[in-house]
Amino acid sequence: MADWFKNKGFKISGDEIEQLTKTINEHSDEQRKIMSQFSKAMNSFASDRSLETCLDALNLSIQLSNVRGKLAESYEYYSRILESEITRLRRNT
């Protein structure tokens, strides 16, 4: 993703794009990991129906929500970068 920005002449620093790419990838990996754990926890809760399995599933649900919030913020920042570059390019034509 960062190479695409650099090749298109974006005025955003390469380090900023690299960091954004890294952040999005890390959050996506974490989301997949937690989603797998959450699925297992929900299966355990469905078969066991104990307070402990309920709390495990709830905890993972909260973690998943937090990671998705961070991922949404990263993509929102990414879209603002793209929007500013589109605006800049329109002014230059």
N, C-alpha and C positions, 0 to 999 in steps of 0.2 A: 504494500500500500504506500509506503513512504517513497519508494522509487517513482511511483506514478506522480506524486506531488512534485518531486524534484524535477522530473523530466518535463512537466508542464509549465515550469517557471513560476511556481507559487512563491510568494514572498514570505511565507511562514518558514521559520528556521527548520533545518533538517533534524536537529535534536528534538524539537517540539513534536514534529511528525513521528519520529521514531518512538518517542515516549508515549504518544497517544496510541500508536499501533500496538506497542507492547502492553499498555494498560488494557486495551480492548481485548487482546488475545488472552491476557491473564484472567480477566473477569469472565470471559467466555469459557475458559478451561475450568475455572472454579465453579461456574454455574453448572456445567456438565457433571462435574464430580458430585456436587451437592444434590443435583437432580437424581443421580443414581442412588445415592444414600437415602434420599427422601422416598424414592420408590420402594426400596427395601423396608424402610421404617413403616411406611403405610401398609405394606403387606403383612408385616409383623403385627401392627396394630389391628388389622382386619381379622387376623387369626387369633390373637391373644386377648385383645380388648382390656388390657391392664392400664393403670394410670402411668406406669413407667413407659410403656410403648407409646401411649398418647403424648406424653411429654417429649419423648424422643422425636416423634414426627412433628410436633409443634415447634420444637427448637430448630429442626432442619428447615421447616417452612419459613421461619423468621430469618434464618441465615440466607435462604434462597431469595427472599424478598429484598434483603439488604444488598446482595450481590447484583440482583437485577436493577435495583435503583442506581448503583454505581455504573453499571453497564449503560443504562439509559442516559445518565449524565455524560458519559464518554461519547456516546453517539450524538447527543445534542451538541456537544462542543465540536465534534467532527462536522456536523451539518452547518454550524455557524461559520466554520472555516471555509467550507465549500461555498456557502452563500456569499461571504465577503469576497472571495475570489471571483465568483460569477459577476458580482456587482462591479468589481474592479475591471474585469475584462470587457464588460459592456460599455463602460465609460471610455475605454481605450479604442473602441471600434467606431 
